[in-house]
Amino acid sequence: MSRSDAVARSGSAQTSTFLVERYWPGIDEAALKAALPRLERAAREMRAAGQSIEHVGSILMPADQVVFTLVLALSESQVRDLNDRAEMPFDRIAAAISITPESTVEAEP
């Protein structure tokens, strides 16, 4: 079982996927790689305190100076708390639906 599966199944509540939008002037790959450990550390601390939350991954669009981050959590307020603890800037947090190729394949008879 992956860590995200474990997070999604822990506790009685179901986690949701959230997209964090960061319009981050001056961000580049090196700066993002230096900042993401703070997000991971904050998520670990929150999980240690019994919260179901996980940083799934981030995407950098350097030409636009934008970072998109996916987080599994119970609520938007939890995602906001994660980013505040990590001292990561964000402009918007929105509930998202992740659709993978596997989720669109019909079962064969």
C-alpha positions in Angstrom: 0.0 0.0 0.0 1.4 3.4 -0.9 1.7 6.2 1.6 -1.2 8.0 -0.2 -3.4 4.9 0.1 -2.5 4.7 3.8 -3.4 8.4 4.3 -6.7 8.0 2.4 -7.7 5.0 4.5 -6.5 6.3 7.9 -9.2 7.4 10.4 -12.9 7.4 9.8 -13.0 10.4 7.4 -12.1 10.3 3.7 -9.4 12.6 2.4 -9.8 14.7 -0.7 -7.4 16.1 -3.3 -6.6 19.8 -3.2 -4.7 21.9 -5.7 -2.6 24.7 -4.3 -1.8 27.4 -6.7 1.4 29.4 -6.1 2.2 32.5 -8.2 5.8 32.8 -7.1 7.9 35.5 -8.7 11.6 34.5 -9.0 10.9 30.8 -8.4 13.2 28.3 -10.2 13.8 24.6 -10.0 16.6 25.0 -7.4 14.6 27.3 -5.2 11.6 25.0 -5.3 13.7 21.9 -4.5 15.1 23.8 -1.5 11.6 24.8 -0.3 9.8 21.5 -0.7 11.5 19.8 2.3 9.7 22.3 4.5 6.4 21.2 3.1 7.3 17.5 3.7 8.5 18.2 7.2 5.2 20.0 8.0 3.2 17.2 6.6 5.1 14.6 8.7 4.6 16.7 11.8 0.9 16.9 11.1 0.6 13.2 10.5 2.5 12.5 13.8 -0.2 14.6 15.5 -2.8 12.3 14.0 -3.9 14.3 10.9 -4.4 12.7 7.5 -2.4 14.9 5.1 0.1 14.3 2.3 2.0 16.3 -0.2 1.5 14.3 -3.4 3.7 16.3 -5.6 4.4 19.7 -7.2 4.8 21.0 -10.7 6.9 24.0 -11.6 6.1 26.2 -14.6 9.2 28.3 -14.7 8.3 30.5 -17.6 5.1 31.5 -15.7 6.7 31.5 -12.2 3.9 29.3 -11.0 4.0 26.2 -8.8 1.0 23.8 -8.6 1.0 21.4 -5.6 -1.3 18.5 -5.0 -2.2 17.6 -1.4 -4.4 14.9 0.1 -6.2 16.2 3.2 -9.4 16.1 5.1 -10.2 19.8 4.5 -9.0 23.0 2.8 -8.2 24.5 6.3 -5.8 21.6 6.8 -4.0 22.4 3.5 -3.9 26.1 4.5 -2.3 25.1 7.9 0.2 22.8 6.1 1.4 25.7 3.9 1.5 28.2 6.8 3.6 25.8 8.8 5.9 25.3 5.9 6.1 29.0 5.3 5.1 28.4 1.6 3.4 31.2 -0.3 0.0 30.3 -1.9 -2.6 32.2 -3.8 -5.4 29.7 -3.9 -6.5 26.3 -2.6 -9.2 24.4 -4.4 -10.7 21.0 -4.2 -9.7 18.9 -7.2 -10.6 15.6 -8.8 -7.6 13.5 -10.0 -8.4 11.4 -13.0 -5.9 8.9 -14.1 -5.9 6.7 -17.2 -6.6 3.7 -15.0 -9.7 5.3 -13.6 -11.2 5.8 -17.1 -10.6 2.3 -18.4 -13.8 0.2 -18.5 -13.7 -3.2 -17.0 -13.4 -6.0 -19.6 -16.2 -8.6 -19.6 
